[in-house]
């Protein structure tokens, strides 16, 4: 649609594109036309929706989507798509990596923080830092499972 707007034409008639699309979406100060990439804009919007799911628990939006898609999971673990899910949900799941790059965990009591899969101690999950395979039964452990109340 954006190309047709810029260069003219209709669904049935194509007009020549006079500039490469990479240049059209390049900032003006770099010689482009400064138009936003719709793919990047869509990714940003879907990421914002995913963030709202995590941040605004009492909103109607969050309650509706979590009741449909949480499937017994909490936090970042809810973002898993299955066949038959809506295209909106699949889009949020595909773009959740944007949120994961900037999110950290507040451990709290350690019951909802995955020891191996959440970013609570380092910039990357601990599972990605280990040189050895972590047994499957240990991968579901929470930070609380390694907590020693007796230690000060």
Helices and strands as residue ranges (DSSP letters): H 2-7, H 21-24, G 28-30, H 38-55, H 60-69, G 75-78, H 87-94, H 96-102, G 126-128, H 136-139, G 143-146
